[in-house]
Amino acid sequence: MKGEGRYLVGVDIGGTFTDCAIIDSDGGITTGKVPTVPADLARGFFASIDAAAGSLGLDAERVLASAAKLAHGTTAGTNALVTGRVARVALLTTRGHPDAIRIMNDMGRALGASIEEQLDWSISSRPEPIVPRRQVFEITERVDYAGDVVVALREDDVEATLERFADEGIEAVAIAFLWSFANPAHEIRTRAIVQRRFPDLYVSCSHEVAPRISSYQRTTATVMNAQIGPLMRAYIDRIADGARRRGYRGPLLMAQCDGGLLPADAARELPIGTLQSGPVGGIAGAAKASSAVGDPDVIVADMGGTTFDVGAFSGGVLRRRNESVIERHLTHLRKVDIESVGAGGGSIAWLDRESGVLRVGPHSAGADPGPICYGRGGTAVTVTDADLVLGVLNPERPLAGGLRLDIEAARRAIAALGEQIGLDTLRCAAGIVEIVDRRMEDLLRRVTIQSGRDPRRFSLWAYGGASAAHVGLFAHGLGVKRVLVPLGETASVWSACGCALLDQQRRYETSTFLKTPFDLEALRAQLAQLEREARDYAELLGLGAGEYELERSGDLKYALQVFEVETPLPAGPVDDGWAERLIAAFEGAYADRFGPGTGYAAAGVTLTALRVVVRSTGRTPALRRPPAAAQAAPAPAGARSVFWKEHDAAVETPIHDGPELNAGARVVGPAVVEYPTTTVAVRPGQALSVHPAGHLVLDLEATA
């Protein structure tokens, strides 16, 4: 483990709970889980560390003073964009091109549209422009595709624009000029003029946020970065200051959606990279830990309180995408390929008045007020209420933070909902669970079968606070090799654990346009520049030789195609042999993605982007959970009535205390295995066994 500290600390703030994982130098894991505090996320952040530290018999100050790493994944930026609680942004763009964000590359109706909207164009709509027209300002300047200045920057245009900021209530500025990634001089000068006049104004430049071709995607990324910039700057500073006051001596590291960590100082300037960072921490952590249990090909399923997030990787290698749809706008945001739906423990069950059909999600009760059973004023029936009424959740066991569950309030609400559709209380609750599980199964099929992956080659890792209670249903029809709940209790905070395992990394990239035969001199120069920037960054972090690595890749496609395939660049000098190896690597990657024989070499190959990622290296501890005392057979800790759909009846069901199950123990369903912050439902016909490392392995066809 790199660093002098004893602990790796990861914290993930979700919509319902805030999770902490503390990993010691031997790979032992201690967890903490507390309700998220939407009005003060920092309070929940440190409360989760307090909870985990308390399990070690320490306080947060002792843990942080001994920490080698403090890593954080957050939903703060995502929530701000979803709710519209963002800064008022002025967009400065090249004169004559103010409407790129309104035209949206003519994709506005399709981006982020539901299946119903795609099938019925009459009910579809264009999203509102990301910036109102009156907040878009045209600046006279022009750079061409080669980076040559065609029209000099008119600084008086910039000055005149600044005079209008007060009237428009501008709180942040996005600067996105044409071809600025080829020559950023005009953006840099414009930023200097803005900051001279308004030194405290948050300024976001497109050549730093998204140095890629495609004006619309680059502009939306730059604007979103500016919209959440002031909020995230204050938020990150508060977390970093709080950690320092509690004795932490290192830099706060923010998890990024591309699967790495960035120091707080850099994340303040590029907060868009924190979007969906929690779920990415989970899949990246799985990729690091999967080889230890012989699972090179894994599907991950993360069911929390608000969303259900699914991804997959092969050979431990994560697949990434360069563009993302955020709030129905396409952006240049490179992120690990994860799909999400609004399906979680807090998802609300509701009756569609037009069709009379019961639906679940995508809206969530969140952390405040939360499900009805939380007793905090919630009035909408949720999946958690249904799990409690069915008997899967224990009404006598408090949730994280000591939250006690009100089963009678949940029963009354579900009974009232069931009366409207002709179902009794238990069958209405079972219907809610089945609906949400089918939605999750559909997403799993989309990420696997519809993406060309055969799920029979994969193991399914189920984590997040609610996954273990539902995986027996939503994974049943997939045909995966096996289902694994990582490290039992740790599964409920796995994304926080994954954040703690991530390495520091930063990406340097540039757009290019080179056709075969490649201009090797130009290619060498571009690649050398990116590598210089990457090594300079490693030096800035204080990393010496052997403490970091460079990963090089490019985006390639057959000529006249629209979409590229990311391909690792060969090692060695850039010469004719290197170019041949690159083309062979691309053809192999293309065949792997789309199937053997689908390539068309006669068309020629085009290289559209070069990328260098600098990543810190260090030993990742082998994760473990302390084994329970050996016992001849796992004896149930008790029993309670649980309604199982398979029996269409409530059955007296054995209840097992999860921490007491030793390696090799086997539990045959129907049964419920309880941990302090997660519950595993072993459905009829299924069985659960404990892996030697402490993972839980669910056999979906134990009686087949």
TORTORDO-742702 format. One record per residue (C-alpha): residue in three letters; z, x, y. Coordinates in steps of 0.2 Angstrom, whole numbers, plus 2048, in hexadecimal, padded with zeros to 3 digits. Each point is the difference from the previous one (the first is absolute). Example, Ala and Ser with C-alpha at 12.3 -4.5 7.8 and 13.67 -1.06 7.14 Angstrom:
2
{ALA {827 83E 7EA}}
{SER {7FD 806 811}}
//
This chain:
704
{MET {800 800 800}}
{LYS {7FB 807 811}}
{GLY {80D 802 80D}}
{GLU {813 805 7FF}}
{GLY {806 7EE 7FE}}
{ARG {806 7F8 7F1}}
{TYR {7F9 7EF 802}}
{LEU {7EF 7F7 803}}
{VAL {803 7F0 809}}
{GLY {7F3 7F2 801}}
{VAL {802 7F0 80A}}
{ASP {7F3 7F1 7FF}}
{ILE {802 7F1 80C}}
{GLY {7F9 7F1 7F9}}
{GLY {7FF 7EE 806}}
{THR {80F 7FA 7F7}}
{PHE {80A 810 7FA}}
{THR {802 812 806}}
{ASP {801 80C 7F1}}
{CYS {806 812 7FF}}
{ALA {7FE 80C 7F2}}
{ILE {80A 811 7FF}}
{ILE {7F9 80C 7F4}}
{ASP {80B 810 7FC}}
{SER {7F9 811 7FB}}
{ASP {801 7FB 7EE}}
{GLY {7F6 7F1 801}}
{GLY {80F 7F3 800}}
{ILE {7FD 7F1 80A}}
{THR {80C 7F6 80A}}
{THR {7FB 7F0 809}}
{GLY {805 7F4 80E}}
{LYS {7F9 7EF 805}}
{VAL {805 7F6 80F}}
{PRO {7F8 7F1 809}}
{THR {7F3 805 80D}}
{VAL {806 7FD 812}}
{PRO {7F0 7FA 809}}
{ALA {808 801 811}}
{ASP {806 812 7FD}}
{LEU {7F7 809 7F2}}
{ALA {809 810 804}}
{ARG {811 7F8 7FB}}
{GLY {7F9 7FB 7EF}}
{PHE {7F9 811 7FE}}
{PHE {811 809 801}}
{ALA {809 7F2 7F7}}
{SER {7F5 803 7F1}}
{ILE {804 813 800}}
{ASP {813 7FB 802}}
{ALA {7FE 7F5 7F1}}
{ALA {7F8 80D 7F5}}
{ALA {80C 80E 806}}
{GLY {80E 7F5 7FC}}
{SER {7FB 7FF 7EE}}
{LEU {801 813 800}}
{GLY {811 7FF 807}}
{LEU {7FA 808 810}}
{ASP {7FC 7F9 812}}
{ALA {7EF 801 808}}
{GLU {805 80F 80B}}
{ARG {804 80A 7F1}}
{VAL {7EF 7FB 7F7}}
{LEU {7F6 803 810}}
{ALA {808 811 804}}
{SER {7FB 806 7EE}}
{ALA {7EF 7F8 800}}
{ALA {7F0 80A 7FE}}
{LYS {7F5 7F2 804}}
{LEU {802 7EF 809}}
{ALA {7F0 7F5 7FD}}
{HIS {7FD 7EF 807}}
{GLY {7F3 7F2 7FC}}
{THR {800 7F1 80C}}
{THR {7F8 7F0 803}}
{ALA {804 800 813}}
{GLY {7EF 803 806}}
{THR {7F8 7F4 7F3}}
{ASN {80C 7F2 806}}
{ALA {7FC 803 812}}
{LEU {7ED 7FE 7FD}}
{VAL {803 7F1 7F5}}
{THR {80B 7F7 80C}}
{GLY {7F6 806 810}}
{ARG {810 808 807}}
{VAL {7F6 80F 806}}
{ALA {7FE 809 811}}
{ARG {7F3 7FA 80C}}
{VAL {7F2 80C 7FF}}
{ALA {7F2 806 80C}}
{LEU {7F0 806 7F6}}
{LEU {7F6 80D 80A}}
{THR {7EE 801 7F8}}
{THR {7EF 807 805}}
{ARG {7F7 7F6 80D}}
{GLY {7F4 7F3 7F8}}
{HIS {80A 7FF 7F0}}
{PRO {80F 7F5 804}}
{ASP {7FC 7F2 7F2}}
{ALA {800 80B 7F0}}
{ILE {811 7F8 7FC}}
{ARG {7F9 7EF 803}}
{ILE {7F0 802 7F6}}
{MET {80A 808 7F2}}
{ASN {7F0 806 7F8}}
{ASP {7FC 7EE 7FD}}
{MET {80D 7FF 7F2}}
{GLY {80D 7F5 809}}
{ARG {7FF 7F1 7F5}}
{ALA {801 809 7F0}}
{LEU {80D 80D 803}}
{GLY {811 7FA 7F8}}
{ALA {7F9 7EF 7FD}}
{SER {807 7F6 7F2}}
{ILE {7F6 7FA 7F1}}
{GLU {7FF 7EF 807}}
{GLU {7F9 806 811}}
{GLN {7F3 80B 7F7}}
{LEU {7FA 7F1 7F6}}
{ASP {800 7F4 80F}}
{TRP {7FA 809 80F}}
{SER {803 7F0 80B}}
{ILE {813 803 7FE}}
{SER {7FF 813 804}}
{SER {803 807 811}}
{ARG {800 811 809}}
{PRO {810 808 804}}
{GLU {805 802 812}}
{PRO {7FB 811 807}}
{ILE {80D 80D 7FD}}
{VAL {800 803 813}}
{PRO {7FC 7F2 80D}}
{ARG {7F0 803 80A}}
{ARG {80A 802 810}}
{GLN {809 80F 7F9}}
{VAL {7F1 809 7FB}}
{PHE {7FA 80C 80E}}
{GLU {7EF 809 800}}
{ILE {800 813 805}}
{THR {7F0 809 805}}
{GLU {7FD 80E 7F3}}
{ARG {7F5 804 7F2}}
{VAL {800 80D 7F1}}
{ASP {7F3 800 7F3}}
{TYR {801 801 7ED}}
{ALA {7FF 813 801}}
{GLY {80F 801 80D}}
{ASP {7F5 804 80F}}
{VAL {805 7F9 810}}
{VAL {7F2 7F4 806}}
{VAL {809 7F8 80E}}
{ALA {80F 808 808}}
{LEU {811 7F7 801}}
{ARG {802 7F6 810}}
{GLU {812 804 804}}
{ASP {800 7F3 80E}}
{ASP {7FD 7F3 7F3}}
{VAL {810 805 7F7}}
{GLU {80A 800 811}}
{ALA {7F9 7EF 804}}
{THR {805 7F9 7EF}}
{LEU {811 806 802}}
{GLU {802 7F6 810}}
{ARG {7FE 7F0 7F6}}
{PHE {80E 804 7F3}}
{ALA {80E 7F9 809}}
{ASP {7F7 7EF 802}}
{GLU {7FC 7FF 7EE}}
{GLY {812 806 7FA}}
{ILE {7F9 80E 7F6}}
{GLU {80D 808 7F4}}
{ALA {7F4 80C 7F7}}
{VAL {7EF 808 801}}
{ALA {7F2 802 7F2}}
{ILE {7F2 80C 805}}
{ALA {7F0 7FE 7F4}}
{PHE {7F0 808 807}}
{LEU {7F0 801 7F6}}
{TRP {7FE 80F 7F5}}
{SER {811 807 806}}
{PHE {803 807 7EF}}
{ALA {7F1 80C 803}}
{ASN {807 805 811}}
{PRO {811 7FA 806}}
{ALA {7FF 808 811}}
{HIS {7FE 7EF 809}}
{GLU {80E 7F8 7F7}}
{ILE {80C 80F 803}}
{ARG {7FC 800 812}}
{THR {802 7ED 802}}
{ARG {811 801 7F7}}
{ALA {806 80E 80C}}
{ILE {7FB 7F4 80F}}
{VAL {80A 7F2 7F9}}
{GLN {80F 80A 7FC}}
{ARG {800 808 811}}
{ARG {801 7EF 808}}
{PHE {80B 7F7 7F2}}
{PRO {809 80E 7F7}}
{ASP {80A 7F4 7F5}}
{LEU {7F1 7F5 7FB}}
{TYR {7FC 801 7ED}}
{VAL {7EE 807 7FF}}
{SER {7F6 800 7F0}}
{CYS {7EF 809 7FE}}
{SER {7F3 7FC 7F3}}
{HIS {7FC 812 7FC}}
{GLU {811 803 7FA}}
{VAL {804 7EF 7F8}}
{ALA {7EF 7FE 7F7}}
{PRO {7F3 80E 802}}
{ARG {7F3 7F7 7F6}}
{ILE {7EF 7F8 804}}
{SER {7FF 7ED 803}}
{SER {806 7FB 811}}
{TYR {807 7EF 7FB}}
{GLN {80C 807 7F2}}
{ARG {805 80F 80B}}
{THR {804 7F5 80F}}
{THR {80A 7F3 7F6}}
{ALA {80A 80E 7F8}}
{THR {803 808 811}}
{VAL {805 7EF 808}}
{MET {80C 7FC 7F2}}
{ASN {808 811 801}}
{ALA {803 7FD 813}}
{GLN {806 7EE 7FD}}
{ILE {80E 806 7F4}}
{GLY {803 811 809}}
{PRO {80E 7FB 80C}}
{LEU {809 7F7 7F3}}
{MET {7FF 80D 7F2}}
{ARG {804 80E 80C}}
{ALA {810 7F8 805}}
{TYR {804 7FB 7EE}}
{ILE {7FC 811 7F9}}
{ASP {80B 808 80D}}
{ARG {80E 7F5 7FC}}
{ILE {800 804 7EE}}
{ALA {7FE 813 803}}
{ASP {80E 800 80D}}
{GLY {80B 7F6 7F5}}
{ALA {7FD 80C 7F1}}
{ARG {804 80F 80B}}
{ARG {810 7F8 806}}
{ARG {805 7FE 7EE}}
{GLY {7FD 812 7FC}}
{TYR {7EE 801 7F9}}
{ARG {7F9 811 806}}
{GLY {7ED 7FE 7FA}}
{PRO {7F2 7F6 807}}
{LEU {7FF 7ED 7FD}}
{LEU {7F0 7FE 7F5}}
{MET {7F6 7F0 801}}
{ALA {7F6 7FA 7F1}}
{GLN {7EE 7FE 804}}
{CYS {7F4 7F3 7F8}}
{ASP {7F5 80F 7F9}}
{GLY {80E 805 7F5}}
{GLY {809 80E 809}}
{LEU {80E 803 80D}}
{LEU {7FE 804 812}}
{PRO {80E 807 80B}}
{ALA {807 7F4 80D}}
{ASP {7F8 809 80F}}
{ALA {7EE 7FE 7F8}}
{ALA {804 7EE 7FA}}
{ARG {804 7FB 812}}
{GLU {7EF 804 805}}
{LEU {7F7 7F9 7F1}}
{PRO {80B 7F1 7FB}}
{ILE {7F1 7F6 7F8}}
{GLY {802 80C 7F1}}
{THR {811 7F7 7FC}}
{LEU {7F8 7F0 7FC}}
{GLN {804 7FA 7EE}}
{SER {809 811 7FE}}
{GLY {80D 7F8 7F5}}
{PRO {7F5 7FA 7F2}}
{VAL {7F6 810 801}}
{GLY {810 80A 7FD}}
{GLY {802 7F6 7F0}}
{ILE {7EF 803 7F9}}
{ALA {801 813 805}}
{GLY {811 802 7F8}}
{ALA {7F9 7F8 7F0}}
{ALA {7F1 80C 800}}
{LYS {80D 80F 801}}
{ALA {80B 7F9 7F3}}
{SER {7F4 7F8 7F3}}
{SER {7FB 811 7F8}}
{ALA {812 802 7FA}}
{VAL {7FE 7F1 7F5}}
{GLY {7EF 802 7FA}}
{ASP {7F8 7F3 80C}}
{PRO {7F1 808 808}}
{ASP {7F7 7EF 804}}
{VAL {80C 7F3 808}}
{ILE {7FF 7F0 809}}
{VAL {80F 7FD 80C}}
{ALA {807 7EF 804}}
{ASP {80C 7FF 80E}}
{MET {808 7EF 803}}
{GLY {80C 800 80E}}
{GLY {807 7F2 80B}}
{THR {7F0 7FD 80B}}
{THR {7F1 808 7F7}}
{PHE {7F9 804 7EF}}
{ASP {7F7 811 801}}
{VAL {7F4 807 7F3}}
{GLY {7F7 810 7FD}}
{ALA {7FA 80C 7F2}}
{PHE {7FD 812 7FD}}
{SER {7F8 80A 7F2}}
{GLY {806 812 7FB}}
{GLY {80D 7FF 80D}}
{VAL {7F3 800 80E}}
{LEU {801 7F3 80D}}
{ARG {7F1 7F7 807}}
{ARG {7FE 7FE 813}}
{ARG {7F6 7F6 80B}}
{ASN {7FA 805 811}}
{GLU {7FF 7EF 808}}
{SER {80D 7F2 800}}
{VAL {800 7EE 806}}
{ILE {80F 7FD 80B}}
{GLU {803 7EF 807}}
{ARG {7ED 7FC 7FD}}
{HIS {7FA 810 809}}
{LEU {7F8 80E 7F7}}
{THR {808 811 805}}
{HIS {7FE 812 7FC}}
{LEU {810 802 7F7}}
{ARG {801 80B 7F0}}
{LYS {80C 7F9 7F4}}
{VAL {804 800 7ED}}
{ASP {7F6 7F2 7F8}}
{ILE {80D 7F2 7FF}}
{GLU {7FD 7ED 800}}
{SER {80D 7F3 806}}
{VAL {803 7EE 7FF}}
{GLY {80E 7F6 808}}
{ALA {80A 7FD 7F0}}
{GLY {812 806 7FF}}
{GLY {812 7FA 7FD}}
{GLY {800 7F8 811}}
{SER {7EF 7F7 7FF}}
{ILE {801 7EE 805}}
{ALA {7FB 7F2 7F4}}
{TRP {7F8 7F1 80A}}
{LEU {7F6 7F1 7FC}}
{ASP {7EE 7FF 807}}
{ARG {800 7EF 807}}
{GLU {7ED 7FE 7FF}}
{SER {7FE 804 7EE}}
{GLY {812 7FC 7FA}}
{VAL {800 811 7F7}}
{LEU {810 80B 800}}
{ARG {7FC 811 807}}
{VAL {80A 810 802}}
{GLY {7FE 80D 80E}}
{PRO {7F9 809 809}}
{HIS {80E 7FC 80D}}
{SER {811 807 7FD}}
{ALA {812 7FC 805}}
{GLY {803 812 803}}
{ALA {811 808 802}}
{ASP {806 7F4 80D}}
{PRO {803 7F2 7FD}}
{GLY {7F9 804 7EE}}
{PRO {800 7F4 7F1}}
{ILE {80B 7F1 800}}
{CYS {80C 807 7F3}}
{TYR {804 80E 80D}}
{GLY {80A 7F3 80A}}
{ARG {7FA 807 810}}
{GLY {7F7 7F0 806}}
{GLY {7F0 801 7F6}}
{THR {7F8 7EF 7FD}}
{ALA {7F0 805 7F6}}
{VAL {801 801 7ED}}
{THR {7FB 812 7FA}}
{VAL {7FC 809 7F0}}
{THR {812 807 800}}
{ASP {807 7EF 801}}
{ALA {7F6 7FB 7F1}}
{ASP {805 810 7F6}}
{LEU {812 7FB 804}}
{VAL {7FF 7EE 7FB}}
{LEU {7F7 805 7EF}}
{GLY {80E 80B 7FC}}
{VAL {7F7 811 801}}
{LEU {80B 805 80E}}
{ASN {813 800 7FF}}
{PRO {808 7F5 80C}}
{GLU {810 809 7FE}}
{ARG {7F9 811 804}}
{PRO {7FE 804 813}}
{LEU {7F0 808 806}}
{ALA {7FF 810 80A}}
{GLY {80C 800 80E}}
{GLY {80C 7F5 7F7}}
{LEU {7F5 7F0 804}}
{ARG {806 7F2 7F5}}
{LEU {7F4 7F3 7F9}}
{ASP {801 7ED 803}}
{ILE {7F9 7F9 7F0}}
{GLU {804 7EE 805}}
{ALA {7F7 801 810}}
{ALA {7F0 807 7F7}}
{ARG {801 7F2 7F3}}
{ARG {801 7F2 80D}}
{ALA {7F1 807 809}}
{ILE {7F5 802 7F0}}
{ALA {805 7EF 7FA}}
{ALA {7FA 7F9 810}}
{LEU {7F0 809 7FF}}
{GLY {7FD 7FC 7EE}}
{GLU {803 7ED 803}}
{GLN {7F1 801 80C}}
{ILE {7F5 805 7F1}}
{GLY {808 7F8 7F2}}
{LEU {809 80E 7F8}}
{ASP {813 803 7FC}}
{THR {809 80E 808}}
{LEU {7FE 80D 7F2}}
{ARG {7ED 7FC 7FD}}
{CYS {7FD 801 813}}
{ALA {809 811 800}}
{ALA {7F6 806 7F1}}
{GLY {7F0 7FA 809}}
{ILE {804 80A 80F}}
{VAL {802 80F 7F6}}
{GLU {7F0 7FD 7F6}}
{ILE {7F6 7FE 810}}
{VAL {806 810 808}}
{ASP {7FE 80A 7EF}}
{ARG {7EE 7F9 7FE}}
{ARG {7FC 806 812}}
{MET {807 811 7FC}}
{GLU {7F6 801 7EF}}
{ASP {7F0 7FC 80A}}
{LEU {803 80F 80B}}
{LEU {803 80B 7F1}}
{ARG {7EF 7FA 7F9}}
{ARG {7F8 804 811}}
{VAL {806 811 801}}
{THR {7FC 804 7ED}}
{ILE {7F2 7F6 7F8}}
{GLN {7F7 7FB 810}}
{SER {801 813 806}}
{GLY {7F8 806 7EF}}
{ARG {811 806 7F9}}
{ASP {804 7FB 7EE}}
{PRO {813 7FB 800}}
{ARG {802 804 7EE}}
{ARG {7FF 813 805}}
{PHE {80E 7FE 80C}}
{SER {813 7FE 800}}
{LEU {808 7F4 80C}}
{TRP {80E 806 80B}}
{ALA {80A 7F1 807}}
{TYR {80C 804 80E}}
{GLY {807 7F8 810}}
{GLY {80F 7F5 800}}
{ALA {7F7 7F1 7F8}}
{SER {7F3 807 7F4}}
{ALA {80B 802 7F1}}
{ALA {805 7EE 800}}
{HIS {7ED 7FB 801}}
{VAL {7F6 80D 7F7}}
{GLY {802 7F8 7EF}}
{LEU {7F5 7F2 806}}
{PHE {7F4 808 80D}}
{ALA {7FC 80E 7F4}}
{HIS {7FE 7F6 7F0}}
{GLY {7EE 7FD 800}}
{LEU {7FA 811 806}}
{GLY {800 809 7F0}}
{VAL {808 810 807}}
{LYS {806 80E 7F4}}
{ARG {812 7FD 806}}
{VAL {80B 7FA 80E}}
{LEU {80D 80C 807}}
{VAL {80E 7FD 80C}}
{PRO {804 811 808}}
{LEU {811 806 7FD}}
{GLY {808 7EF 7FF}}
{GLU {80B 7FD 80F}}
{THR {7F5 80C 80A}}
{ALA {7F1 7F4 7FF}}
{SER {807 7F5 80D}}
{VAL {7FF 80F 80D}}
{TRP {7F1 809 7F8}}
{SER {7F6 801 810}}
{ALA {80F 809 809}}
{CYS {801 80C 7F1}}
{GLY {7ED 803 802}}
{CYS {802 804 812}}
{ALA {80D 80D 7FC}}
{LEU {7F4 808 7F4}}
{LEU {7F1 801 80B}}
{ASP {7FA 811 808}}
{GLN {7FD 803 812}}
{GLN {7ED 7FF 803}}
{ARG {7F4 7FE 80E}}
{ARG {7ED 7FD 800}}
{TYR {7F2 808 80A}}
{GLU {7EF 7F8 7FF}}
{THR {7F0 7FF 809}}
{SER {7F0 7F5 7FE}}
{THR {7F0 809 7FC}}
{PHE {7EE 7FC 7FA}}
{LEU {7F9 80C 7F5}}
{LYS {7F2 7FC 7F3}}
{THR {7FB 80A 7F1}}
{PRO {7FB 80E 801}}
{PHE {810 802 80A}}
{ASP {801 80B 810}}
{LEU {80C 80C 7F9}}
{GLU {803 80A 810}}
{ALA {806 7EF 809}}
{LEU {80A 7FB 7F1}}
{ARG {809 811 7FF}}
{ALA {804 7FF 813}}
{GLN {807 7EE 7FF}}
{LEU {80A 804 7F0}}
{ALA {807 810 808}}
{GLN {806 7F7 810}}
{LEU {809 7F3 7F6}}
{GLU {808 80D 7F5}}
{ARG {806 809 80F}}
{GLU {808 7F1 808}}
{ALA {809 7FC 7EF}}
{ARG {807 812 7FF}}
{ASP {805 7FF 812}}
{TYR {80A 7F0 7FC}}
{ALA {808 808 7F0}}
{GLU {805 80F 80B}}
{LEU {808 7F4 80D}}
{LEU {80A 7F8 7F2}}
{GLY {806 812 7FB}}
{LEU {7F8 800 7EF}}
{GLY {7FB 811 7FA}}
{ALA {7F3 805 7F3}}
{GLY {804 7F7 7EF}}
{GLU {809 7F2 809}}
{TYR {7F1 7F5 804}}
{GLU {7EF 7FC 7F9}}
{LEU {7EF 7FA 807}}
{GLU {7F7 7F2 7F8}}
{ARG {7EE 7FE 805}}
{SER {7F5 7F1 7FD}}
{GLY {7F0 7F8 807}}
{ASP {7F8 7EF 801}}
{LEU {7EF 7FF 7F8}}
{LYS {7F3 7F3 7FC}}
{TYR {7EE 7FF 7F9}}
{ALA {7F4 7FE 80F}}
{LEU {7FF 7EF 808}}
{GLN {810 7FA 7F8}}
{VAL {80D 7F8 80B}}
{PHE {810 806 7F7}}
{GLU {806 811 7FC}}
{VAL {80A 807 7F1}}
{GLU {80D 80D 804}}
{THR {7FD 810 7F6}}
{PRO {80B 80F 7FE}}
{LEU {7F7 810 808}}
{PRO {7FE 80E 7F4}}
{ALA {80A 810 802}}
{GLY {7F7 811 805}}
{PRO {7F4 805 80E}}
{VAL {7F4 7F3 807}}
{ASP {7EF 806 7F9}}
{ASP {7F2 7F9 7F6}}
{GLY {80A 7FF 7F0}}
{TRP {80F 7F8 809}}
{ALA {7F4 7F2 806}}
{GLU {7F9 7FD 7EE}}
{ARG {812 7FE 7FA}}
{LEU {804 7F4 80E}}
{ILE {7F1 7F5 7FC}}
{ALA {805 801 7ED}}
{ALA {812 7FB 805}}
{PHE {7FA 7F1 80A}}
{GLU {7F5 7FA 7F2}}
{GLY {80E 801 7F4}}
{ALA {80C 7F6 80D}}
{TYR {7F2 7F3 803}}
{ALA {7FE 7FD 7ED}}
{ASP {813 7FF 7FE}}
{ARG {801 7F3 80D}}
{PHE {7F0 7F6 7FC}}
{GLY {7FC 804 7EE}}
{PRO {7F5 80D 7F7}}
{GLY {7EE 7FF 805}}
{THR {802 7F7 811}}
{GLY {7FC 80F 80B}}
{TYR {7EF 803 807}}
{ALA {7FE 813 803}}
{ALA {7EE 7FF 805}}
{ALA {806 7F8 811}}
{GLY {809 80F 805}}
{VAL {812 802 806}}
{THR {808 7FE 811}}
{LEU {811 808 805}}
{THR {808 7F5 80E}}
{ALA {811 807 802}}
{LEU {80B 810 7FC}}
{ARG {812 7FF 7FE}}
{VAL {80E 80D 7FD}}
{VAL {812 7FB 7FC}}
{VAL {80E 80C 802}}
{ARG {80F 7FC 7F5}}
{SER {811 808 7FD}}
{THR {804 805 7EF}}
{GLY {810 801 7F7}}
{ARG {809 7FB 7F0}}
{THR {802 7EE 7FD}}
{PRO {810 7FD 7F6}}
{ALA {7FE 7F7 7EF}}
{LEU {807 7EF 803}}
{ARG {80E 7F9 7F5}}
{ARG {80D 7F3 7FE}}
{PRO {811 804 7F8}}
{PRO {7FF 7F9 7EE}}
{ALA {80D 7F3 7FB}}
{ALA {80C 804 7F3}}
{ALA {7F8 7FE 7EE}}
{GLN {803 7F0 7F7}}
{ALA {7FA 7FA 7EF}}
{ALA {7F8 7F0 808}}
{PRO {800 7F9 811}}
{ALA {80D 7F2 801}}
{PRO {7FD 7F3 80D}}
{ALA {80C 7FF 80E}}
{GLY {7FF 7ED 800}}
{ALA {7F4 7F1 800}}
{ARG {7FA 7F3 80B}}
{SER {7F3 7F2 800}}
{VAL {7EF 805 805}}
{PHE {7F0 7F5 801}}
{TRP {7F2 808 7F7}}
{LYS {7EE 7F9 802}}
{GLU {7FC 806 7EE}}
{HIS {80D 7F4 7F9}}
{ASP {7FE 7F3 80E}}
{ALA {813 7FF 800}}
{ALA {810 809 806}}
{VAL {807 80B 7F2}}
{GLU {810 809 7FF}}
{THR {7FB 812 803}}
{PRO {808 811 7FD}}
{ILE {804 809 810}}
{HIS {800 813 7FF}}
{ASP {808 80D 80C}}
{GLY {7F2 80C 803}}
{PRO {80A 80F 804}}
{GLU {808 7FF 7EF}}
{LEU {7F0 801 7F7}}
{ASN {7FE 811 7F8}}
{ALA {7F0 809 7FC}}
{GLY {7F7 7F9 7F1}}
{ALA {809 7EF 802}}
{ARG {7F5 7F1 7FD}}
{VAL {802 7EE 807}}
{VAL {7F6 7F2 7F8}}
{GLY {7FC 7F1 80B}}
{PRO {804 7F3 806}}
{ALA {80D 80B 809}}
{VAL {804 805 812}}
{VAL {805 812 804}}
{GLU {80A 802 811}}
{TYR {802 80E 80B}}
{PRO {809 800 811}}
{THR {7F0 7FE 80A}}
{THR {7F3 7FA 7F4}}
{THR {7FE 7F5 7F1}}
{VAL {7F4 801 7F1}}
{ALA {7FB 7F0 7F7}}
{VAL {7FB 804 7EE}}
{ARG {7F6 7F0 7FC}}
{PRO {7FF 7F8 7EE}}
{GLY {7F5 80A 7F5}}
{GLN {803 810 80A}}
{ALA {80C 80F 7FE}}
{LEU {807 80D 80B}}
{SER {804 812 7FB}}
{VAL {808 80F 80A}}
{HIS {7F6 80F 801}}
{PRO {809 811 7FE}}
{ALA {7FE 804 813}}
{GLY {807 7EF 804}}
{HIS {7F1 7F6 803}}
{LEU {7FF 7EE 7FA}}
{VAL {7F1 7FD 7F5}}
{LEU {7FB 7ED 7FD}}
{ASP {7F6 7FB 7F1}}
{LEU {7F7 7F1 805}}
{GLU {7FA 7FB 7EE}}
{ALA {810 805 7F6}}
{THR {7FE 7F2 7F3}}
{ALA {7ED 801 7FF}}
//
